[in-house]
């Protein structure tokens, strides 16, 4: 008879099950961990095989006669869950218990459980909890979790620095955030005030101020803060190093205004002169109306004139590869196909291949590396046709048309689809939505909740998969009403209205602020009004108006900070040379 190898696949499970029964019946118990006064009769072999803490303990010391060992730095409730896991291989991790399980498994040297808890927490990291997670992961040496929490903290530092938990961070973490190129802030002022608040929170932190201050990029602090706060700060005046750095920064800022700044090669001593990564480019939006093309700098609350464009009314304006694209539009009541492309690095308008079909009042939206010209009006009828620009082959090509012709529609794109909303088909103001799938080259309308208010010539912006619609025109009525479409839940909700009814406005988003610019008012006057919608608080504020009242089209982009400064300096020079 041939030999037979018998393998019981449930062997290890059977042993653990039997040992667990023995634990519950207190059979052959040879160790009793005591946690917060609670006894946990167990087996040395099981504990030592699952937790290196017990392996080291039992390997190096003799257990007392009563077999009891005190275990600290873990709660009885957490130890019970971890002990059950040792005997069963099963545990339920929740957002409520994961921190305790992480601390407990770290203390007991249960590496696999610690790694699992760390991975679980990584899926929960967000701007609201990243500071706490950063501290825990640093304390427990969870490197992967630490790096994730650090990235989130750097990304949302502007908001996080005002959170009470920021004041509890240890010095070495605060220094990293202050010194890091990756720390993202709308203004370097926030770094300075964060340092001051952290130092002032505890008197013994005064000794850290100079070291932190020397990492602030003083060149990028706003002038008002520099002259009113930094120059008069007692902690700066108390440190010779800080005073010398402040004087050096004043000289550099003066050279910057004169246009004679010469930044040395990057080294540890000059890193404070370099912009953070978030500042190498600045998030702005462009507003194009008539011959005017201006960008709005939210840091300075100001408009900056770009090179003029060929006059056109209601063109499509979009961004592709961070270049501004303008196509179509009308001039002297004639619709056009021609386009232009603005290169921010050169502050120059370049040629752009023309559309296949003339159109104005269209929408221009980018998706997956292509630019889509959707709908509009050709001077005779509203259009359902859609063209797509292929940058690799430098050409426009037709794709599937929409189900409805739409003049003055709204179009937004998420990561996967285009959404065409409302508009005018030549007979009716529409309230329908249709969605374009580029993979299938197909539009579909079934299942989408219609917009609450029929409208055309509204403006729209998408932020975090929510499509915001502003104002517009319906049946001889100008609209101030605004609403938002939740893509995931297929639901429309009304939001705070504009301060006055407008249509043919331009809209663009900078982070979670949406700016609605210009347009026509009810008295048939072009407007220069710019309103800012605060998504998180559902309210409006007004900001610096457009330089010229007009209807505009807007788009957001990243603009090279150095080039922006050059444009500003050039314009200031021209103004100074103008005869008074």
Steps between C-alpha positions, in 0.01 A plus 500: 500500500634843403575762762240772545566854614216625713453876527225640719432849366304584813773380735621841619143627531410193705792553737409867553136410556596240759741736673227764511266249667776418747547871571133546574498193727831610659665170403884482502523875562865602544487882483253759627547853358346761730377816328335781697434246776327254266651150472526322164591130548693387190766272356860615467549326166205680340591845634870463421431382144272797429657784699876550524445688827406172670771309315764736638338507845472126544837429340691732731323471834353231716128533554392525863328208665155652450590544128376861507672777300393863497450651154490879473439763231197314363137495614331183620238532227762526227706216644190279500448564127864431421503187714189368325677567169803298611277199565260537204676704230187718476453862613263782408675830431286814505571873482414512871743233621783511247716748692484288815577187299795675333642612833437160659654299216798738492558456873465121479726487193234341280649621172240357260211641702677835532550508123135410437378775734735747335365411155143534628569848637664601172161467332351740756758780485349837408545868577296472820699222668845508340666689787399240757602217269830673424581515872400138564688362201809699599477377858451134399744504204237408241700630206252441218215651700722789605586583139132493399393722791790736434402543133142583597621741770728675253223521242244655736736696722311828449196361682680258730731763649195664662384176663562459877680170435772688311605664826559154650750387233857441616774735386657267244170460311432874500851566370451248221175664390650850513808395304337265249477602134180294482307694766213663314378846601310775325748748645829472690338722764322190627833331573617798704180524704497123556854518640410792729187327630683171562787670687271722707288204610767392752763726652772235477469503119658847472839331448373346174380823338821603324555157346143494367506861381812442290304246293223745404515612135503873588517604137139383453344655812246767406623856536239598759591207726872560447489869591240489776563164669849370431683830538343555843504141630674488845622141445673603178657804663629281785707284262803632311461222241138594438577872471775432246268276298227764510739769370622265227139427401422875486789556260395207282140621487625845396710341224194307387304822455790651305528188285865445604454192717765232447421179688806287581524132409299271725669396822396455860565866580296639210200264508296769676526710184335236284122474465332195640373257240151646539646843421709422192169522319204696621139389460316772306212528259471686173204708391469568126257760371524693176863598442582467869668201663568542870596263778390524861766459767316400818812553712499870414128535420598666174454470124799482267476582132641245256590553137183607312304249295307533176158643584223242510169451679399181683793278397586171663773536763678201652834370623705217352848409625483823704470711184194719457301418188246729333295382202195617308291796607350778294622834367278753326217244517699238309586166661857377473705180517839655576684437825792627702724345764662691787832376641536627863876440496543750216198729558423459133200405286582242235311356206248222552346269241142603414182313582327304226171685557458867587328555833460742790338462841664158524669331794865390490596228749803271538474129580769231495750704296249622239308826465130488412307780327136432586182645348455873445348705216624537141303815412202307369413216738605363840745210466505146631838424343812441708863528391806364676851642474777239485825673609719214374376543143412870535152466355131529583278201427127447540377258762145385572251791510281572800141381507385864502630814337614730781584870467636666816532168683709407802761224470714347775738204509590265782770233465290287264218687327375826353170637633295732275232690692210725396535751212263604220411276204342771282147442630530415867714575802629164617529351847645164396844346558684271265831324563775418253713187538819549292579127517174419324472828304140517614264746673231374735210681673305230685503512879636849562294729719421820306624835623243685712499820293492505118774740386753601235819702517562402861854431619618182664794353692571149631666456841540159667243334270240770570387713205409858597270706270472879530240742365400499134195594300155346459203623299593872522590461868851557633592257776686539828405148608783244533503126554739208534486149354632213709628256237528201732148533639342639178335785688464876459499739797449874506782712643531866598408730206714766335456851640336603172367323192762456225560289192801431277724516805829316523572262788818337628609319816810551711507222758156514666420856399303568181519839327214622279599794282339767282204425275182683404265639765122546490539860382694375193826640633831316496623436854846503657372335820697201628343289773673220690298197610629324812407135455545393861282775647257553207537876491623770261749785535610759246861540387690739275282571192606439140709783351236542229127414516434220251378148445784257556601137477725365775736208563744407780866418451842499669704807406880522543558733793819645355329583169208658684740722691669600174165599348410707807837676499473571128154653541613710798793628296271600213269685741793694647615603153156622393471882494301632789 
